[in-house]
Amino acid sequence: MVKLSRKSSALALAGALMIAYVPAATLHAAPPSAATTAAQDDVQARQRAATEKLLKDLNRQTGTIPIAAAKAELNLGDRYYFVGPEQSRTILVDIWRNPPAAANGVLGMVFPKGKSFADDTWSAVITYEDTGYVSDDDAKTIDYSAMLADMRKSDEAQAADTRAQGYPAGILQRWAQSPTYDGGKHSLVWARDIKFDDTPEDTLNYDIRLLGREGVLSMNILASMSQLDEVREAAKTFASVGSFKSGARYVDYNAATDRKAEYGLAGLVAAGGAAAVAKKVGLLAVLAKFGKFILIGLVAAFAAFRNFFARLFGGEPVLEASEWEAPSDEDKAG
């Protein structure tokens, strides 16, 4: 019989947050009735059955993976494997017990070789946002230190209301990796360290975005902070494995005919911290079983935040792709 890992881990997609978790109020509720216990046992039995079946049937794809919806492909080699959208939905909904909407728009998932969704390991969720062309003109002028401070203040301001509704608040602690833009590959990578209430380990939310002519291909790595070193290496690899097909590449953009997004790189990064957006559009839901978080990106929602982003431009430059480094001991302590 398969036993799923119970360790709380962070699952992330770039953008606004959908937090799936057991409300705090339920932790202090009266003992469950016989009917409730029977229902819970039934859910667990169905999860075990779905897990055992999918482990046998899982289609692990390696090498070059076409992502038709994005007019792109991923060259994964043999160190990682890809799971298609249907089986990814089974993982997210039937096994990890997220609401069906959590799998909408998911084009697949990537796992490290030798691991599966039943293990305590990281995974990456693949999505594509038809945003239009996202300009990188602001790449050298964004003050990410100021953005970090503003995102943390936003989380802190939202925390009391989140807790009042019975959900754990998540507070951004620091950049686990400061935003790094590769102008040659048109890839943007960053990572956030987020502390959720009553969890022994912080959440690691690692985002890899590949900019194309018509939109953004996203790989959002799901992990916990103890996996930072391993995930950082995977993120460096993933920043190079994606490519758009001819005609859909960033360099193919035609300003005279193509649609352009209303935000730049700052908007993509700040989108990762907008928990309030997800809450306002009704994305909070209860995760009945394993204490995992699903962080779903809603890049398009950030058109409404143009004024907020405007004051963040014009400061500290982002890291060059050659400057990827582990956080210092001082950063870890802070």
C-alpha positions as CSV (number, residue, x, y, z in Angstrom):
1,M,0.0,0.0,0.0
2,V,1.3,3.5,-0.9
3,K,1.8,5.9,1.9
4,L,1.9,9.6,0.9
5,S,4.3,12.0,2.7
6,R,2.5,14.1,5.3
7,K,5.2,16.7,5.6
8,S,3.8,20.2,4.8
9,S,5.4,21.5,1.6
10,A,5.0,24.5,-0.5
11,L,3.5,24.1,-4.0
12,A,3.9,27.2,-6.1
13,L,2.8,28.7,-9.5
14,A,4.0,32.1,-10.3
15,G,1.6,34.8,-9.5
16,A,-1.2,35.5,-7.1
17,L,-1.8,33.0,-4.3
18,M,-4.5,30.4,-3.9
19,I,-3.9,29.0,-0.4
20,A,-5.4,25.5,0.1
21,Y,-5.1,24.6,3.7
22,V,-7.1,23.3,6.7
23,P,-8.7,26.3,8.5
24,A,-7.4,26.9,12.0
25,A,-10.9,26.7,13.4
26,T,-11.1,23.1,12.4
27,L,-8.0,22.3,14.5
28,H,-10.0,23.1,17.7
29,A,-13.3,21.6,16.7
30,A,-15.3,19.0,18.6
31,P,-14.4,15.4,18.0
32,P,-15.8,14.2,14.7
33,S,-19.0,12.2,14.6
34,A,-19.1,8.6,13.4
35,A,-20.5,9.8,10.1
36,T,-17.7,12.3,9.7
37,T,-15.1,9.8,10.5
38,A,-16.6,7.4,8.0
39,A,-16.6,10.1,5.3
40,Q,-12.9,10.9,6.0
41,D,-12.0,7.2,5.8
42,D,-13.8,7.0,2.5
43,V,-11.8,10.0,1.2
44,Q,-8.6,8.5,2.3
45,A,-9.4,5.2,0.7
46,R,-10.1,6.9,-2.6
47,Q,-6.9,8.8,-2.3
48,R,-4.9,5.6,-1.7
49,A,-6.6,3.9,-4.6
50,A,-6.0,6.8,-7.0
51,T,-2.4,7.0,-5.9
52,E,-1.7,3.3,-6.4
53,K,-3.4,3.3,-9.8
54,L,-1.6,6.4,-11.0
55,L,1.8,5.2,-9.9
56,K,1.3,2.1,-12.1
57,D,0.0,4.1,-15.0
58,L,2.1,7.2,-14.8
59,N,3.4,8.3,-18.2
60,R,6.9,9.7,-17.4
61,Q,8.0,11.6,-20.5
62,T,11.7,12.6,-20.9
63,G,13.7,14.4,-23.6
64,T,12.0,17.1,-25.7
65,I,8.4,17.8,-24.6
66,P,6.1,19.9,-26.9
67,I,3.9,22.4,-25.1
68,A,1.4,23.1,-27.8
69,A,-0.7,25.6,-26.0
70,A,2.4,27.9,-25.6
71,K,3.9,27.1,-29.1
72,A,7.0,26.0,-27.1
73,E,8.9,23.0,-26.0
74,L,10.9,21.8,-23.0
75,N,14.2,20.0,-23.4
76,L,14.3,18.1,-20.1
77,G,16.9,15.5,-21.0
78,D,16.8,12.4,-18.6
79,R,17.3,14.1,-15.2
80,Y,13.7,15.1,-15.0
81,Y,10.4,13.8,-16.4
82,F,7.2,15.4,-17.5
83,V,3.6,14.4,-16.7
84,G,0.8,15.5,-19.0
85,P,-2.2,17.7,-18.1
86,E,-4.7,14.8,-17.5
87,Q,-2.4,13.0,-15.0
88,S,-1.4,16.3,-13.5
89,R,-5.0,17.0,-12.8
90,T,-5.3,13.6,-11.1
91,I,-2.4,14.5,-8.9
92,L,-3.6,17.9,-8.0
93,V,-7.3,17.1,-7.5
94,D,-7.8,13.4,-6.8
95,I,-4.6,12.8,-4.8
96,W,-3.6,16.1,-3.3
97,R,-7.3,16.9,-2.8
98,N,-7.3,20.4,-4.2
99,P,-10.5,21.9,-5.7
100,P,-10.8,21.2,-9.5
101,A,-10.1,24.8,-10.3
102,A,-6.6,24.3,-9.0
103,A,-5.8,22.3,-12.1
104,N,-7.4,24.6,-14.7
105,G,-4.7,25.8,-17.1
106,V,-2.1,23.4,-15.9
107,L,-0.3,22.0,-18.9
108,G,1.8,19.5,-17.0
109,M,4.1,18.9,-14.1
110,V,7.8,18.1,-13.9
111,F,9.4,15.8,-11.3
112,P,13.1,14.8,-10.6
113,K,14.1,11.4,-11.9
114,G,13.4,8.7,-9.3
115,K,10.8,10.6,-7.4
116,S,7.0,10.9,-7.7
117,F,4.1,12.9,-6.4
118,A,3.8,10.4,-3.5
119,D,7.3,11.3,-2.2
120,D,8.4,14.3,-0.1
121,T,10.0,16.0,-3.1
122,W,9.7,19.2,-5.1
123,S,7.8,19.4,-8.4
124,A,7.1,22.1,-11.0
125,V,3.8,23.1,-12.4
126,I,3.8,24.2,-16.1
127,T,1.3,26.9,-17.2
128,Y,1.1,29.5,-20.0
129,E,-0.5,32.9,-19.8
130,D,-1.6,34.6,-23.0
131,T,-0.7,38.0,-21.7
132,G,0.6,39.5,-24.8
133,Y,4.2,40.7,-25.2
134,V,5.8,41.6,-21.8
135,S,8.4,44.3,-22.3
136,D,11.7,43.9,-20.5
137,D,12.5,47.6,-20.8
138,D,12.4,47.9,-17.0
139,A,15.0,45.0,-16.4
140,K,17.8,47.3,-15.2
141,T,15.8,49.8,-13.2
142,I,13.5,47.9,-10.9
143,D,14.1,48.4,-7.1
144,Y,13.5,44.8,-5.9
145,S,14.5,45.7,-2.4
146,A,11.6,48.2,-2.2
147,M,9.3,45.7,-3.8
148,L,10.2,43.1,-1.2
149,A,9.5,45.5,1.6
150,D,6.1,46.5,0.0
151,M,5.1,42.9,-0.5
152,R,6.0,42.0,3.1
153,K,3.9,45.0,4.4
154,S,1.0,43.8,2.2
155,D,1.2,40.3,3.6
156,E,1.3,41.7,7.2
157,A,-1.7,44.0,6.5
158,Q,-3.7,41.1,5.1
159,A,-2.7,38.6,7.8
160,A,-5.3,39.5,10.5
161,D,-8.2,39.2,8.0
162,T,-6.8,35.9,6.7
163,R,-6.6,34.5,10.2
164,A,-10.0,35.7,11.1
165,Q,-11.4,33.6,8.3
166,G,-9.7,30.5,9.7
167,Y,-6.8,30.3,7.3
168,P,-3.1,30.5,8.0
169,A,-1.4,33.8,7.1
170,G,1.7,33.7,4.9
171,I,4.3,36.4,5.4
172,L,7.1,37.0,2.8
173,Q,10.4,36.8,4.7
174,R,13.0,37.5,2.0
175,W,14.1,36.7,-1.5
176,A,15.4,33.1,-1.5
177,Q,16.8,34.3,-4.9
178,S,16.7,37.9,-5.9
179,P,15.1,38.3,-9.4
180,T,17.5,37.3,-12.1
181,Y,16.8,38.3,-15.8
182,D,18.7,36.8,-18.7
183,G,18.3,39.2,-21.6
184,G,19.6,36.7,-24.1
185,K,17.2,33.9,-23.2
186,H,14.5,36.3,-22.1
187,S,14.0,34.3,-18.9
188,L,13.2,35.7,-15.5
189,V,13.8,33.7,-12.3
190,W,13.2,34.5,-8.6
191,A,12.3,32.8,-5.4
192,R,10.5,33.7,-2.2
193,D,10.8,32.5,1.3
194,I,7.3,32.6,2.9
195,K,6.4,31.7,6.5
196,F,2.9,30.3,7.1
197,D,1.4,30.2,10.5
198,D,2.0,27.0,12.6
199,T,4.3,25.4,10.1
200,P,7.7,24.1,11.2
201,E,9.4,25.0,7.9
202,D,9.1,28.0,5.5
203,T,7.6,27.7,2.1
204,L,9.9,28.0,-1.0
205,N,8.2,29.5,-4.0
206,Y,10.5,29.4,-7.0
207,D,9.3,31.0,-10.3
208,I,10.8,30.6,-13.8
209,R,9.3,32.6,-16.6
210,L,10.1,32.4,-20.2
211,L,8.9,35.4,-22.2
212,G,7.5,34.9,-25.7
213,R,5.9,36.9,-28.4
214,E,2.4,36.4,-27.2
215,G,2.7,35.4,-23.6
216,V,4.7,33.9,-20.8
217,L,5.5,30.2,-20.2
218,S,5.7,29.5,-16.4
219,M,7.5,26.8,-14.4
220,N,6.7,27.1,-10.8
221,I,8.6,24.9,-8.5
222,L,6.9,23.4,-5.5
223,A,9.2,22.8,-2.5
224,S,10.1,23.6,1.1
225,M,13.0,25.8,2.2
226,S,15.1,22.8,3.2
227,Q,15.2,21.8,-0.5
228,L,16.6,25.2,-1.5
229,D,20.0,24.1,-2.8
230,E,18.5,21.2,-4.9
231,V,15.7,23.4,-6.2
232,R,18.1,26.2,-7.1
233,E,20.1,23.9,-9.3
234,A,16.9,22.7,-11.0
235,A,15.7,26.3,-11.5
236,K,19.0,27.2,-13.2
237,T,18.5,24.2,-15.5
238,F,14.8,25.0,-16.2
239,A,15.7,28.6,-17.1
240,S,17.5,27.2,-20.1
241,V,15.3,24.2,-21.2
242,G,12.3,26.1,-22.5
243,S,12.1,27.6,-26.0
244,F,9.4,29.0,-28.2
245,K,9.0,27.9,-31.7
246,S,9.9,30.2,-34.6
247,G,7.2,32.9,-35.0
248,A,6.4,32.7,-31.3
249,R,9.8,33.8,-29.9
250,Y,10.3,37.0,-28.0
251,V,12.4,38.4,-30.9
252,D,9.5,37.8,-33.3
253,Y,7.4,40.5,-31.7
254,N,5.9,43.0,-34.1
255,A,5.0,46.3,-32.4
256,A,2.7,47.2,-35.3
257,T,0.5,44.2,-35.0
258,D,1.0,42.4,-31.7
259,R,-0.8,42.8,-28.4
260,K,1.4,44.1,-25.6
261,A,0.9,43.5,-21.9
262,E,0.2,46.5,-19.6
263,Y,3.1,45.6,-17.3
264,G,6.7,44.6,-17.5
265,L,9.1,42.4,-15.5
266,A,8.2,44.2,-12.2
267,G,4.6,43.1,-12.7
268,L,5.5,39.5,-13.2
269,V,7.5,39.4,-10.0
270,A,5.1,41.4,-7.9
271,A,2.3,39.1,-9.1
272,G,3.8,36.4,-7.0
273,G,3.0,38.2,-3.8
274,A,-0.6,39.2,-4.4
275,A,-2.4,37.0,-2.0
276,A,-5.2,39.5,-1.7
277,V,-6.0,39.1,-5.4
278,A,-6.7,35.4,-5.0
279,K,-8.8,36.0,-1.9
280,K,-10.9,38.7,-3.6
281,V,-11.6,36.5,-6.6
282,G,-12.7,33.6,-4.4
283,L,-9.8,31.2,-4.7
284,L,-9.4,30.3,-1.1
285,A,-10.3,26.7,-0.5
286,V,-9.9,23.9,2.1
287,L,-7.3,21.2,1.5
288,A,-8.8,18.3,3.4
289,K,-5.9,16.0,3.8
290,F,-2.2,16.6,3.4
291,G,-1.5,20.2,4.6
292,K,0.0,21.2,1.2
293,F,-0.2,24.6,-0.3
294,I,-1.0,25.3,-3.9
295,L,0.1,28.7,-5.2
296,I,-1.6,29.5,-8.5
297,G,-0.4,32.3,-10.8
298,L,-2.9,34.8,-12.1
299,V,-0.6,37.1,-14.1
300,A,-3.5,38.8,-16.0
301,A,-4.9,40.1,-12.7
302,F,-2.0,42.5,-12.4
303,A,-3.4,45.0,-15.0
304,A,-5.3,46.4,-12.0
305,F,-2.1,47.0,-10.1
306,R,-0.4,49.3,-12.6
307,N,-0.3,52.3,-10.2
308,F,1.2,50.2,-7.4
309,F,4.0,49.0,-9.7
310,A,4.7,52.4,-11.1
311,R,6.4,53.6,-7.9
312,L,8.6,50.6,-7.7
313,F,10.6,51.4,-10.9
314,G,13.9,53.2,-11.1
315,G,16.3,51.7,-8.5
316,E,18.3,48.7,-7.8
317,P,19.2,46.6,-10.8
318,V,18.4,42.9,-11.0
319,L,21.0,40.2,-10.8
320,E,22.7,39.1,-14.0
321,A,22.3,35.4,-14.9
322,S,25.9,34.9,-14.1
323,E,25.5,36.1,-10.5
324,W,23.3,33.3,-9.0
325,E,24.5,32.8,-5.5
326,A,23.2,31.1,-2.3
327,P,21.9,33.4,0.3
328,S,24.5,34.6,2.8
329,D,24.4,33.6,6.4
330,E,23.3,37.2,7.2
331,D,20.4,36.9,4.8
332,K,19.4,33.6,6.3
333,A,19.4,35.1,9.7
334,G,17.4,38.1,8.6
